[in-house]
Amino acid sequence: MSPRYVSHEGVWHPQKERVALKNLSGKQKIVDGEKIASGEEYIYKGADRAALFELFKEKVETFGQDFRKNTEFLQAVRNMGFTGKEGVNEYLEFVGYDKERIDKEFKEKASVVNKNELPKRVKAIETLGGGRDTAGEAAPRYGGFGDQPRD
């Protein structure tokens, strides 16, 4: 599944996600104060997991840039005659920008994540190029064609 984000004034945050999952960890885990045994299903409510993975790979908390700091936007505002310290604010008022409405919509759709909430490590996907071979007495093999190192 592809990552889903919500923009807040040019900064991209993971969108909220609600999905049914199964506890495959092999041990009991606690989700929202409820004990979930191994093999049981539960509802995950939080930041889009694919978006979290992308943020983790890039070692950042968000993507994008606040539009008020974007040099192209600032130059376009100046070109339209809105200059000085209050030029951007005058322009936003002129076009009818409603910060309260924007903030409310963002809070409804987004899941803001602190860097501490990002995964510390990500387990490799076992099904890359062919899945998991459990036949035989040897340790499982992962991957597709040819000989693969055993874990």
N, CA, C and O atoms as a GROMACS GRO file, in nm:
protein
  604
    1MET      N    1   0.084  -0.117   0.000
    1MET     CA    2   0.000   0.000   0.000
    1MET      C    3   0.089   0.124   0.000
    1MET      O    4   0.194   0.126   0.065
    2SER      N    5   0.048   0.224  -0.071
    2SER     CA    6   0.130   0.345  -0.080
    2SER      C    7   0.104   0.436   0.040
    2SER      O    8  -0.005   0.437   0.096
    3PRO      N    9   0.206   0.513   0.078
    3PRO     CA   10   0.192   0.601   0.193
    3PRO      C   11   0.090   0.713   0.166
    3PRO      O   12   0.076   0.761   0.054
    4ARG      N   13   0.020   0.753   0.271
    4ARG     CA   14  -0.077   0.861   0.261
    4ARG      C   15  -0.038   0.971   0.358
    4ARG      O   16  -0.007   0.945   0.475
    5TYR      N   17  -0.041   1.094   0.308
    5TYR     CA   18  -0.001   1.209   0.386
    5TYR      C   19  -0.110   1.316   0.384
    5TYR      O   20  -0.200   1.313   0.300
    6VAL      N   21  -0.101   1.409   0.478
    6VAL     CA   22  -0.187   1.526   0.483
    6VAL      C   23  -0.096   1.646   0.493
    6VAL      O   24  -0.005   1.649   0.576
    7SER      N   25  -0.121   1.746   0.409
    7SER     CA   26  -0.040   1.868   0.410
    7SER      C   27  -0.100   1.969   0.506
    7SER      O   28  -0.221   1.992   0.508
    8HIS      N   29  -0.014   2.029   0.584
    8HIS     CA   30  -0.054   2.140   0.671
    8HIS      C   31   0.038   2.257   0.642
    8HIS      O   32   0.151   2.264   0.691
    9GLU      N   33  -0.012   2.348   0.561
    9GLU     CA   34   0.062   2.468   0.522
    9GLU      C   35   0.195   2.433   0.455
    9GLU      O   36   0.295   2.502   0.475
   10GLY      N   37   0.196   2.325   0.377
   10GLY     CA   38   0.313   2.285   0.301
   10GLY      C   39   0.396   2.175   0.364
   10GLY      O   40   0.484   2.120   0.298
   11VAL      N   41   0.372   2.142   0.490
   11VAL     CA   42   0.446   2.037   0.559
   11VAL      C   43   0.360   1.911   0.558
   11VAL      O   44   0.243   1.914   0.598
   12TRP      N   45   0.419   1.799   0.512
   12TRP     CA   46   0.345   1.674   0.496
   12TRP      C   47   0.362   1.583   0.617
   12TRP      O   48   0.474   1.550   0.656
   13HIS      N   49   0.248   1.543   0.676
   13HIS     CA   50   0.242   1.455   0.792
   13HIS      C   51   0.170   1.326   0.753
   13HIS      O   52   0.091   1.327   0.659
   14PRO      N   53   0.196   1.214   0.824
   14PRO     CA   54   0.122   1.091   0.795
   14PRO      C   55  -0.028   1.108   0.822
   14PRO      O   56  -0.067   1.171   0.920
   15GLN      N   57  -0.109   1.054   0.734
   15GLN     CA   58  -0.254   1.057   0.752
   15GLN      C   59  -0.294   0.955   0.857
   15GLN      O   60  -0.221   0.858   0.880
   16LYS      N   61  -0.409   0.975   0.921
   16LYS     CA   62  -0.458   0.877   1.018
   16LYS      C   63  -0.499   0.750   0.946
   16LYS      O   64  -0.545   0.753   0.832
   17GLU      N   65  -0.482   0.638   1.015
   17GLU     CA   66  -0.516   0.509   0.958
   17GLU      C   67  -0.590   0.427   1.065
   17GLU      O   68  -0.558   0.433   1.184
   18ARG      N   69  -0.688   0.353   1.021
   18ARG     CA   70  -0.761   0.260   1.110
   18ARG      C   71  -0.773   0.130   1.032
   18ARG      O   72  -0.839   0.124   0.929
   19VAL      N   73  -0.709   0.025   1.084
   19VAL     CA   74  -0.703  -0.101   1.010
   19VAL      C   75  -0.702  -0.219   1.106
   19VAL      O   76  -0.649  -0.211   1.217
   20ALA      N   77  -0.762  -0.330   1.062
   20ALA     CA   78  -0.761  -0.453   1.141
   20ALA      C   79  -0.630  -0.528   1.115
   20ALA      O   80  -0.592  -0.550   1.000
   21LEU      N   81  -0.562  -0.566   1.221
   21LEU     CA   82  -0.436  -0.639   1.211
   21LEU      C   83  -0.442  -0.764   1.297
   21LEU      O   84  -0.533  -0.781   1.378
   22LYS      N   85  -0.344  -0.851   1.278
   22LYS     CA   86  -0.332  -0.972   1.358
   22LYS      C   87  -0.198  -0.967   1.429
   22LYS      O   88  -0.097  -0.933   1.369
   23ASN      N   89  -0.197  -1.001   1.556
   23ASN     CA   90  -0.074  -1.003   1.634
   23ASN      C   91   0.008  -1.125   1.593
   23ASN      O   92  -0.024  -1.237   1.632
   24LEU      N   93   0.112  -1.103   1.515
   24LEU     CA   94   0.200  -1.211   1.468
   24LEU      C   95   0.335  -1.210   1.539
   24LEU      O   96   0.430  -1.273   1.493
   25SER      N   97   0.342  -1.138   1.650
   25SER     CA   98   0.471  -1.123   1.719
   25SER      C   99   0.513  -1.249   1.795
   25SER      O  100   0.630  -1.262   1.832
   26GLY      N  101   0.421  -1.341   1.818
   26GLY     CA  102   0.454  -1.461   1.894
   26GLY      C  103   0.445  -1.441   2.044
   26GLY      O  104   0.470  -1.534   2.120
   27LYS      N  105   0.410  -1.320   2.086
   27LYS     CA  106   0.392  -1.294   2.229
   27LYS      C  107   0.279  -1.194   2.248
   27LYS      O  108   0.235  -1.129   2.154
   28GLN      N  109   0.234  -1.183   2.369
   28GLN     CA  110   0.124  -1.093   2.401
   28GLN      C  111   0.170  -0.949   2.387
   28GLN      O  112   0.283  -0.915   2.422
   29LYS      N  113   0.081  -0.863   2.334
   29LYS     CA  114   0.113  -0.721   2.327
   29LYS      C  115  -0.005  -0.642   2.378
   29LYS      O  116  -0.119  -0.690   2.377
   30ILE      N  117   0.021  -0.520   2.421
   30ILE     CA  118  -0.085  -0.433   2.473
   30ILE      C  119  -0.112  -0.323   2.371
   30ILE      O  120  -0.022  -0.249   2.332
   31VAL      N  121  -0.239  -0.312   2.328
   31VAL     CA  122  -0.281  -0.211   2.233
   31VAL      C  123  -0.396  -0.133   2.296
   31VAL      O  124  -0.500  -0.190   2.329
   32ASP      N  125  -0.377  -0.004   2.312
   32ASP     CA  126  -0.478   0.083   2.374
   32ASP      C  127  -0.524   0.028   2.509
   32ASP      O  128  -0.643   0.033   2.540
   33GLY      N  129  -0.430  -0.023   2.589
   33GLY     CA  130  -0.461  -0.073   2.722
   33GLY      C  131  -0.523  -0.212   2.724
   33GLY      O  132  -0.553  -0.263   2.832
   34GLU      N  133  -0.542  -0.274   2.609
   34GLU     CA  134  -0.604  -0.406   2.600
   34GLU      C  135  -0.497  -0.509   2.565
   34GLU      O  136  -0.414  -0.487   2.477
   35LYS      N  137  -0.499  -0.624   2.635
   35LYS     CA  138  -0.402  -0.730   2.609
   35LYS      C  139  -0.446  -0.809   2.486
   35LYS      O  140  -0.559  -0.858   2.480
   36ILE      N  141  -0.354  -0.821   2.389
   36ILE     CA  142  -0.382  -0.895   2.266
   36ILE      C  143  -0.287  -1.016   2.262
   36ILE      O  144  -0.166  -1.000   2.255
   37ALA      N  145  -0.344  -1.135   2.266
   37ALA     CA  146  -0.263  -1.257   2.261
   37ALA      C  147  -0.210  -1.279   2.119
   37ALA      O  148  -0.265  -1.227   2.022
   38SER      N  149  -0.104  -1.357   2.109
   38SER     CA  150  -0.048  -1.391   1.979
   38SER      C  151  -0.154  -1.462   1.894
   38SER      O  152  -0.219  -1.555   1.941
   39GLY      N  153  -0.170  -1.417   1.771
   39GLY     CA  154  -0.267  -1.477   1.680
   39GLY      C  155  -0.403  -1.409   1.680
   39GLY      O  156  -0.485  -1.434   1.592
   40GLU      N  157  -0.429  -1.322   1.778
   40GLU     CA  158  -0.557  -1.251   1.785
   40GLU      C  159  -0.555  -1.127   1.697
   40GLU      O  160  -0.449  -1.070   1.670
   41GLU      N  161  -0.673  -1.087   1.653
   41GLU     CA  162  -0.687  -0.966   1.572
   41GLU      C  163  -0.714  -0.846   1.662
   41GLU      O  164  -0.769  -0.860   1.771
   42TYR      N  165  -0.674  -0.729   1.615
   42TYR     CA  166  -0.698  -0.605   1.688
   42TYR      C  167  -0.709  -0.490   1.587
   42TYR      O  168  -0.676  -0.506   1.470
   43ILE      N  169  -0.757  -0.376   1.634
   43ILE     CA  170  -0.771  -0.258   1.549
   43ILE      C  171  -0.656  -0.162   1.578
   43ILE      O  172  -0.635  -0.122   1.693
   44TYR      N  173  -0.581  -0.127   1.474
   44TYR     CA  174  -0.474  -0.028   1.485
   44TYR      C  175  -0.530   0.107   1.446
   44TYR      O  176  -0.586   0.123   1.337
   45LYS      N  177  -0.516   0.205   1.535
   45LYS     CA  178  -0.556   0.342   1.506
   45LYS      C  179  -0.432   0.429   1.528
   45LYS      O  180  -0.382   0.438   1.640
   46GLY      N  181  -0.385   0.491   1.423
   46GLY     CA  182  -0.267   0.574   1.437
   46GLY      C  183  -0.219   0.624   1.303
   46GLY      O  184  -0.294   0.628   1.205
   47ALA      N  185  -0.093   0.662   1.299
   47ALA     CA  186  -0.033   0.716   1.178
   47ALA      C  187  -0.022   0.609   1.071
   47ALA      O  188  -0.001   0.492   1.101
   48ASP      N  189  -0.038   0.649   0.945
   48ASP     CA  190  -0.025   0.558   0.832
   48ASP      C  191   0.111   0.488   0.839
   48ASP      O  192   0.215   0.554   0.840
   49ARG      N  193   0.110   0.356   0.845
   49ARG     CA  194   0.234   0.280   0.864
   49ARG      C  195   0.329   0.291   0.747
   49ARG      O  196   0.450   0.295   0.766
   50ALA      N  197   0.276   0.297   0.625
   50ALA     CA  198   0.362   0.312   0.507
   50ALA      C  199   0.430   0.450   0.508
   50ALA      O  200   0.546   0.462   0.471
   51ALA      N  201   0.357   0.552   0.551
   51ALA     CA  202   0.415   0.686   0.562
   51ALA      C  203   0.523   0.689   0.670
   51ALA      O  204   0.628   0.750   0.652
   52LEU      N  205   0.497   0.622   0.783
   52LEU     CA  206   0.598   0.615   0.889
   52LEU      C  207   0.725   0.549   0.839
   52LEU      O  208   0.835   0.592   0.872
   53PHE      N  209   0.709   0.443   0.759
   53PHE     CA  210   0.826   0.374   0.706
   53PHE      C  211   0.907   0.466   0.615
   53PHE      O  212   1.030   0.466   0.621
   54GLU      N  213   0.840   0.544   0.530
   54GLU     CA  214   0.910   0.639   0.442
   54GLU      C  215   0.983   0.745   0.524
   54GLU      O  216   1.098   0.779   0.493
   55LEU      N  217   0.919   0.797   0.627
   55LEU     CA  218   0.984   0.896   0.714
   55LEU      C  219   1.104   0.834   0.785
   55LEU      O  220   1.209   0.898   0.798
   56PHE      N  221   1.090   0.708   0.830
   56PHE     CA  222   1.198   0.637   0.896
   56PHE      C  223   1.318   0.621   0.802
   56PHE      O  224   1.432   0.644   0.841
   57LYS      N  225   1.291   0.581   0.676
   57LYS     CA  226   1.401   0.562   0.580
   57LYS      C  227   1.477   0.691   0.555
   57LYS      O  228   1.598   0.690   0.539
   58GLU      N  229   1.406   0.803   0.552
   58GLU     CA  230   1.469   0.932   0.525
   58GLU      C  231   1.523   0.999   0.652
   58GLU      O  232   1.588   1.103   0.646
   59LYS      N  233   1.495   0.938   0.768
   59LYS     CA  234   1.538   0.990   0.898
   59LYS      C  235   1.488   1.133   0.922
   59LYS      O  236   1.564   1.220   0.965
   60VAL      N  237   1.360   1.155   0.892
   60VAL     CA  238   1.296   1.284   0.914
   60VAL      C  239   1.162   1.264   0.983
   60VAL      O  240   1.110   1.153   0.987
   61GLU      N  241   1.107   1.372   1.037
   61GLU     CA  242   0.976   1.366   1.101
   61GLU      C  243   0.863   1.404   1.006
   61GLU      O  244   0.751   1.357   1.021
   62THR      N  245   0.894   1.488   0.907
   62THR     CA  246   0.795   1.533   0.808
   62THR      C  247   0.864   1.554   0.675
   62THR      O  248   0.987   1.557   0.666
   63PHE      N  249   0.782   1.570   0.570
   63PHE     CA  250   0.832   1.610   0.439
   63PHE      C  251   0.779   1.750   0.409
   63PHE      O  252   0.684   1.795   0.473
   64GLY      N  253   0.840   1.817   0.314
   64GLY     CA  254   0.791   1.947   0.271
   64GLY      C  255   0.847   2.063   0.350
   64GLY      O  256   0.938   2.048   0.432
   65GLN      N  257   0.789   2.180   0.323
   65GLN     CA  258   0.837   2.304   0.384
   65GLN      C  259   0.718   2.397   0.404
   65GLN      O  260   0.629   2.403   0.320
   66ASP      N  261   0.717   2.469   0.516
   66ASP     CA  262   0.612   2.567   0.541
   66ASP      C  263   0.610   2.666   0.426
   66ASP      O  264   0.713   2.722   0.388
   67PHE      N  265   0.492   2.688   0.369
   67PHE     CA  266   0.484   2.772   0.250
   67PHE      C  267   0.529   2.914   0.277
   67PHE      O  268   0.571   2.984   0.184
   68ARG      N  269   0.522   2.960   0.401
   68ARG     CA  270   0.566   3.097   0.434
   68ARG      C  271   0.717   3.113   0.425
   68ARG      O  272   0.768   3.225   0.422
   69LYS      N  273   0.790   3.001   0.420
   69LYS     CA  274   0.936   3.005   0.410
   69LYS      C  275   0.984   2.970   0.269
   69LYS      O  276   1.105   2.970   0.243
   70ASN      N  277   0.893   2.941   0.179
   70ASN     CA  278   0.928   2.903   0.042
   70ASN      C  279   0.966   3.027  -0.038
   70ASN      O  280   0.886   3.120  -0.049
   71THR      N  281   1.086   3.028  -0.092
   71THR     CA  282   1.135   3.148  -0.162
   71THR      C  283   1.053   3.181  -0.286
   71THR      O  284   1.034   3.299  -0.316
   72GLU      N  285   1.005   3.082  -0.358
   72GLU     CA  286   0.922   3.108  -0.477
   72GLU      C  287   0.790   3.173  -0.438
   72GLU      O  288   0.744   3.266  -0.505
   73PHE      N  289   0.728   3.125  -0.330
   73PHE     CA  290   0.603   3.184  -0.283
   73PHE      C  291   0.627   3.328  -0.239
   73PHE      O  292   0.550   3.418  -0.275
   74LEU      N  293   0.733   3.351  -0.160
   74LEU     CA  294   0.761   3.485  -0.112
   74LEU      C  295   0.786   3.582  -0.227
   74LEU      O  296   0.742   3.697  -0.223
   75GLN      N  297   0.858   3.535  -0.330
   75GLN     CA  298   0.884   3.621  -0.446
   75GLN      C  299   0.754   3.650  -0.521
   75GLN      O  300   0.733   3.763  -0.566
   76ALA      N  301   0.668   3.551  -0.535
   76ALA     CA  302   0.540   3.573  -0.604
   76ALA      C  303   0.454   3.673  -0.527
   76ALA      O  304   0.388   3.756  -0.589
   77VAL      N  305   0.455   3.667  -0.396
   77VAL     CA  306   0.379   3.763  -0.314
   77VAL      C  307   0.434   3.904  -0.335
   77VAL      O  308   0.358   3.999  -0.351
   78ARG      N  309   0.567   3.917  -0.335
   78ARG     CA  310   0.629   4.049  -0.360
   78ARG      C  311   0.594   4.101  -0.499
   78ARG      O  312   0.567   4.219  -0.516
   79ASN      N  313   0.595   4.011  -0.597
   79ASN     CA  314   0.563   4.051  -0.735
   79ASN      C  315   0.420   4.102  -0.748
   79ASN      O  316   0.391   4.181  -0.838
   80MET      N  317   0.331   4.058  -0.660
   80MET     CA  318   0.192   4.103  -0.664
   80MET      C  319   0.172   4.231  -0.585
   80MET      O  320   0.059   4.279  -0.573
   81GLY      N  321   0.279   4.287  -0.531
   81GLY     CA  322   0.270   4.416  -0.462
   81GLY      C  323   0.254   4.408  -0.312
   81GLY      O  324   0.238   4.512  -0.247
   82PHE      N  325   0.258   4.291  -0.255
   82PHE     CA  326   0.247   4.276  -0.110
   82PHE      C  327   0.389   4.270  -0.054
   82PHE      O  328   0.454   4.165  -0.055
   83THR      N  329   0.437   4.383  -0.004
   83THR     CA  330   0.576   4.392   0.040
   83THR      C  331   0.583   4.426   0.188
   83THR      O  332   0.481   4.450   0.252
   84GLY      N  333   0.701   4.426   0.240
   84GLY     CA  334   0.723   4.458   0.380
   84GLY      C  335   0.705   4.337   0.469
   84GLY      O  336   0.681   4.225   0.423
   85LYS      N  337   0.717   4.362   0.599
   85LYS     CA  338   0.707   4.253   0.697
   85LYS      C  339   0.571   4.186   0.696
   85LYS      O  340   0.561   4.065   0.717
   86GLU      N  341   0.466   4.261   0.673
   86GLU     CA  342   0.330   4.208   0.677
   86GLU      C  343   0.278   4.169   0.538
   86GLU      O  344   0.159   4.140   0.524
   87GLY      N  345   0.364   4.167   0.437
   87GLY     CA  346   0.321   4.137   0.300
   87GLY      C  347   0.252   4.003   0.286
   87GLY      O  348   0.148   3.993   0.221
   88VAL      N  349   0.309   3.899   0.345
   88VAL     CA  350   0.250   3.765   0.335
   88VAL      C  351   0.114   3.762   0.403
   88VAL      O  352   0.018   3.706   0.349
   89ASN      N  353   0.105   3.820   0.523
   89ASN     CA  354  -0.022   3.821   0.595
   89ASN      C  355  -0.128   3.900   0.519
   89ASN      O  356  -0.244   3.858   0.514
   90GLU      N  357  -0.090   4.012   0.459
   90GLU     CA  358  -0.185   4.090   0.378
   90GLU      C  359  -0.233   4.009   0.258
   90GLU      O  360  -0.351   4.011   0.224
   91TYR      N  361  -0.140   3.937   0.195
   91TYR     CA  362  -0.177   3.855   0.080
   91TYR      C  363  -0.274   3.744   0.122
   91TYR      O  364  -0.374   3.720   0.054
   92LEU      N  365  -0.244   3.675   0.233
   92LEU     CA  366  -0.331   3.566   0.280
   92LEU      C  367  -0.470   3.618   0.314
   92LEU      O  368  -0.570   3.551   0.287
   93GLU      N  369  -0.477   3.736   0.373
   93GLU     CA  370  -0.608   3.797   0.401
   93GLU      C  371  -0.679   3.831   0.271
   93GLU      O  372  -0.801   3.814   0.261
   94PHE      N  373  -0.606   3.880   0.173
   94PHE     CA  374  -0.662   3.918   0.043
   94PHE      C  375  -0.724   3.797  -0.028
   94PHE      O  376  -0.831   3.810  -0.089
   95VAL      N  377  -0.659   3.680  -0.022
   95VAL     CA  378  -0.710   3.561  -0.090
   95VAL      C  379  -0.810   3.482  -0.004
   95VAL      O  380  -0.864   3.382  -0.051
   96GLY      N  381  -0.835   3.525   0.120
   96GLY     CA  382  -0.936   3.460   0.204
   96GLY      C  383  -0.886   3.336   0.276
   96GLY      O  384  -0.964   3.245   0.301
   97TYR      N  385  -0.759   3.332   0.309
   97TYR     CA  386  -0.701   3.218   0.381
   97TYR      C  387  -0.758   3.213   0.522
   97TYR      O  388  -0.750   3.312   0.596
   98ASP      N  389  -0.815   3.099   0.562
   98ASP     CA  390  -0.877   3.081   0.693
   98ASP      C  391  -0.794   2.982   0.774
   98ASP      O  392  -0.813   2.861   0.762
   99LYS      N  393  -0.703   3.032   0.856
   99LYS     CA  394  -0.612   2.947   0.932
   99LYS      C  395  -0.685   2.854   1.027
   99LYS      O  396  -0.646   2.738   1.041
  100GLU      N  397  -0.790   2.900   1.093
  100GLU     CA  398  -0.865   2.817   1.187
  100GLU      C  399  -0.928   2.696   1.116
  100GLU      O  400  -0.924   2.584   1.168
  101ARG      N  401  -0.986   2.718   0.998
  101ARG     CA  402  -1.046   2.609   0.923
  101ARG      C  403  -0.940   2.509   0.878
  101ARG      O  404  -0.961   2.388   0.886
  102ILE      N  405  -0.826   2.560   0.831
  102ILE     CA  406  -0.716   2.475   0.786
  102ILE      C  407  -0.665   2.390   0.903
  102ILE      O  408  -0.643   2.270   0.887
  103ASP      N  409  -0.646   2.451   1.019
  103ASP     CA  410  -0.598   2.378   1.137
  103ASP      C  411  -0.697   2.270   1.179
  103ASP      O  412  -0.657   2.159   1.214
  104LYS      N  413  -0.826   2.302   1.176
  104LYS     CA  414  -0.930   2.206   1.215
  104LYS      C  415  -0.930   2.086   1.121
  104LYS      O  416  -0.934   1.972   1.167
  105GLU      N  417  -0.925   2.110   0.990
  105GLU     CA  418  -0.922   2.001   0.892
  105GLU      C  419  -0.799   1.914   0.910
  105GLU      O  420  -0.806   1.792   0.899
  106PHE      N  421  -0.686   1.978   0.937
  106PHE     CA  422  -0.562   1.903   0.956
  106PHE      C  423  -0.571   1.810   1.077
  106PHE      O  424  -0.532   1.694   1.069
  107LYS      N  425  -0.624   1.862   1.189
  107LYS     CA  426  -0.636   1.780   1.310
  107LYS      C  427  -0.728   1.660   1.288
  107LYS      O  428  -0.708   1.555   1.348
  108GLU      N  429  -0.830   1.676   1.204
  108GLU     CA  430  -0.922   1.566   1.175
  108GLU      C  431  -0.857   1.456   1.092
  108GLU      O  432  -0.887   1.339   1.111
  109LYS      N  433  -0.768   1.494   0.999
  109LYS     CA  434  -0.716   1.398   0.902
  109LYS      C  435  -0.578   1.344   0.933
  109LYS      O  436  -0.543   1.235   0.888
  110ALA      N  437  -0.500   1.417   1.009
  110ALA     CA  438  -0.358   1.381   1.024
  110ALA      C  439  -0.329   1.318   1.159
  110ALA      O  440  -0.400   1.338   1.257
  111SER      N  441  -0.223   1.243   1.159
  111SER     CA  442  -0.169   1.186   1.281
  111SER      C  443  -0.028   1.240   1.296
  111SER      O  444   0.064   1.195   1.228
  112VAL      N  445  -0.011   1.336   1.384
  112VAL     CA  446   0.120   1.398   1.403
  112VAL      C  447   0.206   1.303   1.485
  112VAL      O  448   0.162   1.252   1.588
  113VAL      N  449   0.328   1.279   1.439
  113VAL     CA  450   0.417   1.181   1.501
  113VAL      C  451   0.544   1.250   1.546
  113VAL      O  452   0.605   1.326   1.470
  114ASN      N  453   0.584   1.222   1.670
  114ASN     CA  454   0.712   1.270   1.717
  114ASN      C  455   0.820   1.174   1.673
  114ASN      O  456   0.793   1.056   1.649
  115LYS      N  457   0.941   1.222   1.662
  115LYS     CA  458   1.050   1.136   1.618
  115LYS      C  459   1.065   1.013   1.708
  115LYS      O  460   1.105   0.907   1.662
  116ASN      N  461   1.033   1.028   1.836
  116ASN     CA  462   1.045   0.916   1.930
  116ASN      C  463   0.946   0.805   1.898
  116ASN      O  464   0.968   0.690   1.937
  117GLU      N  465   0.838   0.837   1.826
  117GLU     CA  466   0.738   0.736   1.793
  117GLU      C  467   0.774   0.657   1.668
  117GLU      O  468   0.715   0.552   1.643
  118LEU      N  469   0.869   0.705   1.589
  118LEU     CA  470   0.909   0.633   1.469
  118LEU      C  471   0.972   0.500   1.509
  118LEU      O  472   1.034   0.492   1.615
  119PRO      N  473   0.958   0.397   1.426
  119PRO     CA  474   1.012   0.266   1.460
  119PRO      C  475   1.163   0.272   1.479
  119PRO      O  476   1.234   0.338   1.402
  120LYS      N  477   1.212   0.204   1.580
  120LYS     CA  478   1.356   0.202   1.604
  120LYS      C  479   1.426   0.111   1.504
  120LYS      O  480   1.539   0.137   1.463
  121ARG      N  481   1.359   0.006   1.464
  121ARG     CA  482   1.413  -0.082   1.361
  121ARG      C  483   1.295  -0.141   1.286
  121ARG      O  484   1.185  -0.156   1.339
  122VAL      N  485   1.320  -0.174   1.162
  122VAL     CA  486   1.214  -0.226   1.078
  122VAL      C  487   1.255  -0.365   1.031
  122VAL      O  488   1.361  -0.382   0.971
  123LYS      N  489   1.171  -0.464   1.057
  123LYS     CA  490   1.200  -0.601   1.016
  123LYS      C  491   1.188  -0.610   0.865
  123LYS      O  492   1.093  -0.557   0.807
  124ALA      N  493   1.282  -0.678   0.800
  124ALA     CA  494   1.279  -0.693   0.654
  124ALA      C  495   1.156  -0.770   0.612
  124ALA      O  496   1.108  -0.857   0.685
  125ILE      N  497   1.105  -0.738   0.497
  125ILE     CA  498   0.988  -0.808   0.443
  125ILE      C  499   1.032  -0.945   0.394
  125ILE      O  500   1.122  -0.955   0.311
  126GLU      N  501   0.969  -1.050   0.446
  126GLU     CA  502   1.010  -1.186   0.414
  126GLU      C  503   0.972  -1.228   0.273
  126GLU      O  504   1.032  -1.320   0.218
  127THR      N  505   0.875  -1.164   0.214
  127THR     CA  506   0.824  -1.210   0.086
  127THR      C  507   0.891  -1.144  -0.032
  127THR      O  508   0.842  -1.157  -0.145
  128LEU      N  509   1.000  -1.075  -0.014
  128LEU     CA  510   1.067  -1.011  -0.126
  128LEU      C  511   1.112  -1.117  -0.226
  128LEU      O  512   1.194  -1.203  -0.192
  129GLY      N  513   1.062  -1.112  -0.346
  129GLY     CA  514   1.107  -1.198  -0.454
  129GLY      C  515   1.077  -1.345  -0.437
  129GLY      O  516   1.149  -1.426  -0.496
  130GLY      N  517   0.977  -1.386  -0.363
  130GLY     CA  518   0.944  -1.527  -0.360
  130GLY      C  519   0.894  -1.580  -0.230
  130GLY      O  520   0.836  -1.689  -0.228
  131GLY      N  521   0.911  -1.511  -0.122
  131GLY     CA  522   0.852  -1.556   0.003
  131GLY      C  523   0.946  -1.636   0.090
  131GLY      O  524   1.068  -1.619   0.085
  132ARG      N  525   0.887  -1.723   0.170
  132ARG     CA  526   0.961  -1.799   0.270
  132ARG      C  527   0.949  -1.948   0.240
  132ARG      O  528   0.839  -1.999   0.221
  133ASP      N  529   1.062  -2.016   0.236
  133ASP     CA  530   1.065  -2.160   0.209
  133ASP      C  531   1.084  -2.232   0.342
  133ASP      O  532   1.190  -2.221   0.404
  134THR      N  533   0.982  -2.306   0.385
  134THR     CA  534   0.992  -2.377   0.513
  134THR      C  535   1.003  -2.527   0.493
  134THR      O  536   0.994  -2.603   0.589
  135ALA      N  537   1.021  -2.571   0.369
  135ALA     CA  538   1.032  -2.714   0.340
  135ALA      C  539   1.165  -2.767   0.390
  135ALA      O  540   1.265  -2.694   0.392
  136GLY      N  541   1.166  -2.889   0.428
  136GLY     CA  542   1.291  -2.952   0.471
  136GLY      C  543   1.321  -2.926   0.617
  136GLY      O  544   1.242  -2.863   0.688
  137GLU      N  545   1.435  -2.975   0.660
  137GLU     CA  546   1.472  -2.964   0.801
  137GLU      C  547   1.563  -2.845   0.828
  137GLU      O  548   1.586  -2.811   0.944
  138ALA      N  549   1.614  -2.782   0.725
  138ALA     CA  550   1.706  -2.671   0.745
  138ALA      C  551   1.630  -2.545   0.787
  138ALA      O  552   1.507  -2.543   0.790
  139ALA      N  553   1.706  -2.443   0.819
  139ALA     CA  554   1.645  -2.315   0.858
  139ALA      C  555   1.571  -2.255   0.738
  139ALA      O  556   1.608  -2.282   0.624
  140PRO      N  557   1.468  -2.176   0.762
  140PRO     CA  558   1.392  -2.116   0.650
  140PRO      C  559   1.482  -2.031   0.562
  140PRO      O  560   1.577  -1.968   0.608
  141ARG      N  561   1.450  -2.030   0.431
  141ARG     CA  562   1.521  -1.946   0.334
  141ARG      C  563   1.427  -1.838   0.288
  141ARG      O  564   1.306  -1.860   0.275
  142TYR      N  565   1.480  -1.721   0.263
  142TYR     CA  566   1.400  -1.607   0.219
  142TYR      C  567   1.446  -1.563   0.081
  142TYR      O  568   1.564  -1.573   0.048
  143GLY      N  569   1.352  -1.513   0.001
  143GLY     CA  570   1.390  -1.453  -0.126
  143GLY      C  571   1.340  -1.530  -0.245
  143GLY      O  572   1.249  -1.612  -0.235
  144GLY      N  573   1.402  -1.503  -0.360
  144GLY     CA  574   1.355  -1.557  -0.486
  144GLY      C  575   1.448  -1.663  -0.542
  144GLY      O  576   1.468  -1.767  -0.480
  145PHE      N  577   1.504  -1.637  -0.658
  145PHE     CA  578   1.582  -1.735  -0.731
  145PHE      C  579   1.725  -1.743  -0.679
  145PHE      O  580   1.778  -1.647  -0.623
  146GLY      N  581   1.786  -1.860  -0.697
  146GLY     CA  582   1.925  -1.879  -0.660
  146GLY      C  583   1.943  -1.905  -0.513
  146GLY      O  584   1.847  -1.905  -0.435
  147ASP      N  585   2.068  -1.928  -0.476
  147ASP     CA  586   2.098  -1.953  -0.336
  147ASP      C  587   2.093  -1.824  -0.258
  147ASP      O  588   2.147  -1.722  -0.300
  148GLN      N  589   2.029  -1.832  -0.144
  148GLN     CA  590   2.015  -1.715  -0.056
  148GLN      C  591   2.082  -1.747   0.076
  148GLN      O  592   2.082  -1.862   0.120
  149PRO      N  593   2.138  -1.646   0.140
  149PRO     CA  594   2.196  -1.672   0.273
  149PRO      C  595   2.084  -1.711   0.372
  149PRO      O  596   1.972  -1.661   0.364
  150ARG      N  597   2.118  -1.800   0.464
  150ARG     CA  598   2.021  -1.843   0.564
  150ARG      C  599   2.036  -1.756   0.689
  150ARG      O  600   2.146  -1.718   0.729
  151ASP      N  601   1.923  -1.726   0.747
  151ASP     CA  602   1.925  -1.645   0.871
  151ASP      C  603   1.945  -1.731   0.991
  151ASP      O  604   1.950  -1.681   1.103
   0.00000   0.00000   0.00000
